[in-house]
Amino acid sequence: MRSYRRTVLLLLHNYFEIIFWFAAAYLVLAGEFRFENMNGSLVGVIYSSFVVMTNFGSPGIKAQTVVGLYVLWAQSITGLFMTLLSLARFIALLPAPGTLEKGERQD
């Protein structure tokens, strides 16, 4: 690992890449979804993709078919998995806390 900043930037890049790929899937499979309050505009679809990725579900997009439901679930699970993986990675990088016990020190 070169730096924490690089790791964070790569992680954010990966999040946004997945958001845009799912937004493209929503546009290609537009018949599988019902877009509320945005009429399927590009900005609205990207926003819906972001909300589905960061939450479980979106008030702005509803699945009309089973395929649409699978796509929404896939994005929600991907977002959850990426968040857990990212947290695990950063927790593993944290330095170990010091100890006051003489038997545990590695002086």
C-alpha positions in Angstrom: 0.0 0.0 0.0 1.5 3.3 -1.0 -0.7 5.6 1.0 -4.0 5.9 2.8 -5.1 8.8 0.4 -4.5 6.6 -2.6 -6.5 3.7 -1.0 -9.4 6.0 -0.2 -9.4 7.6 -3.7 -9.4 4.1 -5.4 -12.2 3.0 -3.1 -14.3 6.0 -4.0 -13.5 5.5 -7.7 -14.7 1.9 -7.4 -17.9 2.9 -5.7 -18.8 5.5 -8.4 -17.9 3.1 -11.2 -20.3 0.6 -9.8 -23.0 3.3 -9.4 -22.6 4.3 -13.1 -22.6 0.7 -14.3 -25.9 0.0 -12.5 -27.3 3.3 -13.7 -26.5 2.2 -17.3 -28.2 -1.1 -16.5 -31.3 0.8 -15.3 -31.4 2.7 -18.6 -30.9 -0.4 -20.7 -33.5 -2.3 -18.8 -35.9 0.7 -18.4 -39.0 -1.5 -18.9 -38.1 -3.5 -15.8 -38.3 -0.5 -13.5 -40.7 2.4 -12.6 -39.0 5.7 -11.9 -41.0 8.0 -9.7 -40.6 11.8 -9.7 -37.9 11.9 -12.3 -39.3 10.4 -15.5 -36.2 8.3 -16.1 -33.8 11.2 -16.7 -30.1 10.5 -16.7 -29.4 12.5 -13.5 -32.4 10.9 -11.8 -31.3 7.4 -12.7 -27.7 8.1 -11.5 -29.2 9.5 -8.2 -31.4 6.4 -7.9 -28.4 4.2 -8.5 -26.5 6.1 -5.8 -29.3 5.7 -3.3 -29.7 2.0 -4.0 -26.0 1.5 -3.6 -25.8 3.4 -0.2 -29.1 2.2 1.2 -31.3 -0.8 0.9 -33.8 0.4 -1.6 -34.8 3.8 -3.1 -38.0 5.8 -2.9 -37.4 6.8 -6.5 -37.1 3.4 -8.3 -39.4 0.4 -8.1 -38.9 -3.0 -9.8 -41.8 -4.0 -12.1 -40.5 -7.5 -12.9 -38.5 -10.2 -11.2 -35.4 -9.2 -13.3 -35.7 -5.6 -12.1 -35.9 -6.9 -8.5 -32.8 -9.0 -9.0 -30.9 -6.0 -10.4 -31.9 -3.9 -7.4 -30.9 -6.6 -5.0 -27.6 -7.2 -6.7 -26.7 -3.5 -6.3 -27.8 -3.3 -2.7 -25.8 -6.4 -1.8 -22.8 -5.2 -3.8 -22.9 -1.9 -1.8 -23.2 -3.7 1.5 -20.4 -6.1 0.6 -18.1 -3.3 -0.5 -18.8 -1.3 2.7 -18.0 -4.3 4.9 -14.9 -5.1 2.9 -13.7 -1.5 3.1 -14.2 -1.3 6.8 -12.4 -4.6 7.3 -9.4 -3.3 5.2 -9.1 -0.1 7.1 -9.5 -1.7 10.5 -6.7 -4.2 9.6 -4.4 -1.2 8.7 -4.8 0.5 12.0 -1.8 0.3 14.3 -2.0 -2.0 17.3 -2.6 -0.1 20.6 0.2 -0.1 23.1 0.0 -2.0 26.4 1.1 -1.2 29.9 1.7 -4.8 30.8 5.4 -5.7 31.0 4.8 -9.3 29.8 3.1 -8.2 26.7 5.6 -5.6 25.5 8.0 -6.3 22.7 10.8 -3.9 23.7 
